[in-house]
Each structure stands twice: as structure tokens, then as C-alpha cells.
């Protein structure tokens, strides 16, 4: 099933209280337990994607699954892909945390705020 998930930046050095102005809104293929579902992704690739909001900036892209796992792709190719750390293992459930290695090479942690 495709679920709408909002991630917000968790506490970090730059944002000691986290930030609701920095994060992602994702349309994810999730199983009942909140884990990513490759079979649903294969059947509904056109229905999954994301929006990255970062302060006043916004970008959109698609969600991919390949040998190296789950990633957020802004353009074709893999140079700008952001990797969801251990994406096959994480639960996308409210209150959980997910790490993403972003394009600048920094791995940031995000809190799952909502799952609809």
C-alpha cells in the first residue's frame, strides 16, 4: 500500500531542537509493519516519489530500489541519489528515526512525524 510519510530533521549540531522546516514528504510503498515493500514499488512506480523541503527550497524526485538498496533520486543516473541507510530494515512508523546519506555526503537523521 502507498502511504504518505513526513520526515523532519532530528536533533543535530546545526539544529539542536530538530527542524520542521527541513525534511521530506514521501509517497512510499509500505507493508503493514511499516517496512518498504519492493513488490508494491515494482507494481506502482508511478505512484511513489518524494518532495524534499529545505528551508525555503523545494525539490522533487522518485524513489528507487537497486542493488545498493533504497534511494531518493533527483535526476536520472546515480550521482545525485540520496541513500536511505538500511532502508530494507527500517520501519516507517510515527516516532521512528531514519537516516539518509544526502548529496553533500552527510548522513542526517530524520524523525518520522506522520504516516497516512
C-alpha positions in Angstrom: 0.0 0.0 0.0 1.2 3.5 -0.8 1.5 5.7 2.3 2.2 9.4 2.7 5.2 9.8 5.1 6.6 13.0 6.5 10.2 13.1 7.8 11.6 16.1 9.7 15.2 16.7 10.6 16.0 15.3 14.0 18.3 17.0 16.6 21.7 17.7 15.3 24.6 20.1 15.8 23.1 22.7 13.5 19.6 22.3 14.8 19.7 21.3 18.5 15.9 21.0 18.6 15.5 19.5 15.1 13.6 21.3 12.4 10.2 21.1 10.9 11.4 23.3 8.0 13.9 20.6 6.8 12.8 17.2 5.7 10.9 15.1 3.2 7.4 14.2 2.2 7.4 10.7 0.7 4.8 8.5 -1.0 6.2 5.1 0.0 5.2 1.5 -0.7 4.9 0.1 2.8 3.9 -3.2 4.2 1.6 -3.5 7.2 4.5 -3.3 9.6 5.9 -0.1 8.1 8.7 -1.6 6.1 9.4 -0.7 2.5 7.8 -3.2 0.0 9.7 -3.9 -3.2 6.9 -5.8 -4.8 4.4 -2.9 -4.4 7.1 -0.5 -5.6 7.6 -2.6 -8.8 3.8 -2.6 -9.4 3.3 1.1 -8.6 6.5 3.0 -9.5 4.5 5.9 -11.0 2.7 6.4 -7.6 5.8 6.7 -5.4 8.0 9.8 -5.1 9.1 12.5 -2.8 9.4 16.2 -2.1 12.5 17.5 -0.2 11.9 20.8 1.6 14.9 22.6 3.0 14.2 26.0 4.4 12.7 27.9 1.5 13.9 25.4 -1.2 12.0 22.5 -2.6 12.9 19.7 -4.9 11.0 16.6 -6.1 12.2 13.2 -7.3 11.5 9.5 -7.5 12.1 6.6 -5.1 14.3 3.8 -6.5 15.4 0.4 -5.4 18.6 -1.3 -6.7 21.4 -3.4 -5.5 22.6 -0.8 -3.1 19.1 -0.5 -1.6 16.5 2.2 -1.5 17.4 5.7 -2.7 15.9 9.1 -3.4 16.7 10.2 -7.0 16.5 13.8 -8.1 17.6 13.1 -11.7 18.4 10.1 -13.9 21.7 8.4 -13.1 23.0 7.8 -9.6 25.3 10.8 -8.9 22.7 12.8 -7.0 20.9 9.9 -5.4 20.4 10.1 -1.6 20.7 6.7 0.1 18.2 5.6 2.8 20.5 3.9 5.3 19.4 0.3 5.8 16.2 1.1 4.0 15.2 -2.6 3.9 15.4 -2.8 7.7 13.8 0.4 8.9 10.2 0.8 9.9 8.5 4.0 8.7 6.2 4.5 11.7 5.5 7.6 13.7 8.2 8.3 16.2 10.9 6.1 14.5 14.1 7.6 13.0 15.6 7.1 9.6 19.0 8.2 8.3 19.6 9.4 4.8 23.0 10.0 3.2 22.4 13.2 1.3 24.1 14.5 -1.8 26.6 16.5 0.1 27.9 13.3 1.6 26.5 13.9 5.1 24.2 11.3 6.7 21.4 13.1 8.5 18.8 11.6 10.8 15.1 12.3 10.4 12.2 11.6 12.6 9.0 10.0 11.1 6.4 12.6 12.0 3.3 11.2 10.2 2.3 8.2 8.2 -1.1 8.4 6.4 
